[in-house]
Amino acid sequence: MKLSVAQRRELHENGFIVVPGVIPPIMLRNALRAINQSIGEGMNREDMPKFRASTYCPELTATAVITDLLHRTPAWSLSESAIGPLELHRHGQVNLRFPTVMDPPPAPIPQIDGIHSPHNGVPKGELFNFTASLGVFLSDIPDVNMGNYTVWPGSHHIFAEYLREMGPRTLLNGFPVLELPAPYQVTLKAGDIVLSHYLMAHGTAPNISPHIRYAAFFRLYREEHHKIKWDSVTDTLCGWDGVKEALGMGTGALF
């Protein structure tokens, strides 16, 4: 299964693409059952900042009930059709957003992954960047402010231009504060996926619904990503052979 030319062009322009109905219902049920069983065992309040920044249910992240959402569904081939050959992925992130009673709810805050913060496990002075993120949504998100995956469309181009001028290692100093387009809260159904460019600013909307928002996220690496680690944050097409092809550019040599 592949993304169409139009979808790949949309991904390049906006930095993300939604593909509906990718994950079979039985796999959604199995993942939700495992996550809820884990939650039911209890969580330490002191661990919640770390879980929000990295993953909930860490004992599940390398198990088939999570990793099969990527490896044994069309999500893998759809991603490769935009990027090219991917490195084998052995872990997922269990990404939950619990209801809040804050009134008014806070506005979503933009971020780029892999930049050091106190709770995300990235050492200070290092950048853990990758090619793309793949979000698998396990529950319906029919309206805004339900813990929605929130994007700043086209912001990957803004960051790439800034990093070409300032140097890619500027990211080691933290998230660049730049003028960005208006955020967009993505509404989805369980089983939908979102493929996003690494450099696109994203965040999470508050969840004022009565329900937990369930998702699993995967960090995708183009094969031999380490060879283009720094080039890929100054060129939004670096490592994206399928998108180049859709733009009529040809893939050329990656390295």
Residue pairs with C-beta under 8 A, 6 or more apart in sequence:
1 74
1 77
1 78
1 81
2 77
2 78
2 81
2 242
3 11
3 17
3 19
3 78
3 81
3 82
3 195
3 242
5 246
7 17
7 19
8 17
8 81
8 82
8 242
8 243
8 245
8 246
8 247
9 243
9 246
9 247
10 17
11 17
11 82
11 195
11 197
11 243
12 236
12 237
12 240
12 243
12 246
12 247
13 154
14 151
14 153
14 154
15 151
15 152
15 153
15 154
15 155
15 156
15 157
15 196
15 197
15 199
15 200
16 151
16 153
16 186
16 194
16 195
16 196
16 197
16 200
16 202
17 82
17 194
17 195
18 186
18 188
18 192
18 193
18 194
19 78
19 192
19 193
19 194
19 195
20 188
20 189
20 191
20 192
21 189
21 191
21 192
22 73
22 74
22 75
22 78
22 136
22 191
22 192
22 193
23 69
23 73
23 75
23 136
23 190
23 191
23 192
23 193
24 73
24 191
25 190
25 191
27 68
27 69
27 72
27 73
28 138
28 190
28 191
30 65
31 65
31 66
31 69
31 138
31 214
31 216
32 138
32 139
32 214
34 57
34 60
34 63
34 65
34 66
35 56
35 57
35 60
35 94
35 96
35 138
35 214
38 56
38 57
38 59
38 60
39 56
39 57
39 96
43 51
43 56
49 118
49 119
50 119
51 96
52 119
53 117
53 119
53 120
53 121
54 93
54 119
54 120
54 121
55 61
55 92
55 93
55 94
55 95
56 94
56 95
56 96
57 94
58 94
60 66
60 94
61 91
61 92
61 93
61 94
62 90
62 91
66 92
66 94
66 216
67 89
67 90
67 91
67 92
69 75
69 92
69 136
69 216
69 218
70 76
70 89
70 92
70 134
70 136
70 218
71 89
75 134
75 136
75 193
76 86
78 193
78 195
79 86
79 132
79 134
79 195
79 220
80 86
80 242
81 242
82 132
82 195
82 240
82 242
82 243
83 131
83 132
83 220
83 222
83 239
83 240
83 241
83 242
83 243
84 222
84 223
84 239
84 240
84 241
84 242
84 251
84 254
85 222
85 223
86 131
86 220
86 221
86 222
86 223
87 221
87 222
87 223
87 225
89 218
89 219
89 220
89 221
91 218
92 136
92 216
92 217
92 218
93 216
93 217
93 218
93 219
94 216
95 135
95 214
95 215
95 216
95 217
96 212
96 213
96 214
96 215
97 147
97 204
97 207
97 212
97 213
98 147
98 207
98 212
99 207
99 208
99 209
99 210
99 211
99 212
100 206
100 207
100 208
102 206
105 145
105 205
105 206
105 208
106 206
107 183
108 150
108 183
108 185
108 203
108 204
108 205
108 206
109 203
110 152
110 155
110 175
110 180
110 183
110 201
110 202
110 203
111 175
111 201
111 202
111 203
112 159
112 171
112 175
112 198
112 199
112 201
112 202
113 128
113 129
113 130
113 133
113 198
113 219
114 122
114 127
114 128
114 129
114 130
114 198
115 122
115 127
115 171
115 174
115 175
116 122
116 123
116 124
116 125
116 126
116 172
116 174
122 128
125 172
126 172
127 169
127 171
127 172
127 229
129 171
129 198
129 229
129 232
129 233
130 198
130 219
130 220
130 221
130 225
131 198
131 220
131 221
131 222
131 225
131 232
131 239
131 240
132 195
132 196
132 197
132 198
132 219
132 220
133 195
133 196
133 198
133 202
133 217
133 218
133 219
133 220
134 193
134 194
134 195
134 196
134 217
134 218
134 220
135 149
135 193
135 194
135 195
135 196
135 215
135 216
135 217
136 193
136 215
136 216
136 217
136 218
137 149
137 188
137 189
137 190
137 191
137 192
137 193
137 194
137 214
137 215
138 190
138 214
138 215
138 216
139 190
139 211
139 212
139 213
139 214
139 215
140 188
140 189
140 190
141 147
141 148
141 149
141 186
141 187
141 188
141 189
141 213
142 187
142 189
143 187
143 209
144 185
144 187
144 205
145 185
145 205
145 206
145 207
145 208
145 209
146 205
146 207
146 208
146 209
146 211
146 213
147 204
147 205
147 206
147 207
147 209
147 212
147 213
148 185
148 186
148 187
148 188
148 204
148 205
148 213
149 185
149 186
149 188
149 194
149 202
149 204
149 205
149 215
150 183
150 184
150 185
150 186
150 202
150 203
150 204
150 205
151 183
151 184
151 186
151 196
151 200
151 201
151 202
152 180
152 181
152 182
152 183
152 184
152 200
152 201
152 202
153 181
153 184
153 200
154 181
154 200
155 180
155 181
155 199
155 200
155 201
156 197
156 198
156 199
156 200
156 201
156 236
157 236
158 178
158 179
158 180
159 176
159 178
159 199
159 201
159 233
160 199
160 233
160 234
160 235
160 236
162 170
162 176
162 178
163 170
163 171
163 176
163 233
163 234
164 234
164 235
166 176
168 230
168 231
168 233
168 234
169 230
170 176
171 233
180 201
183 203
185 205
186 194
188 194
196 202
197 236
197 240
198 232
198 233
199 233
199 236
207 213
222 228
222 232
222 239
222 240
222 254
224 254
224 255
225 232
225 239
227 255
228 238
228 239
228 254
228 255
231 238
232 238
232 239
237 243
237 244
237 247
237 249
239 254
241 251
241 254
244 250
244 251
244 252
245 251
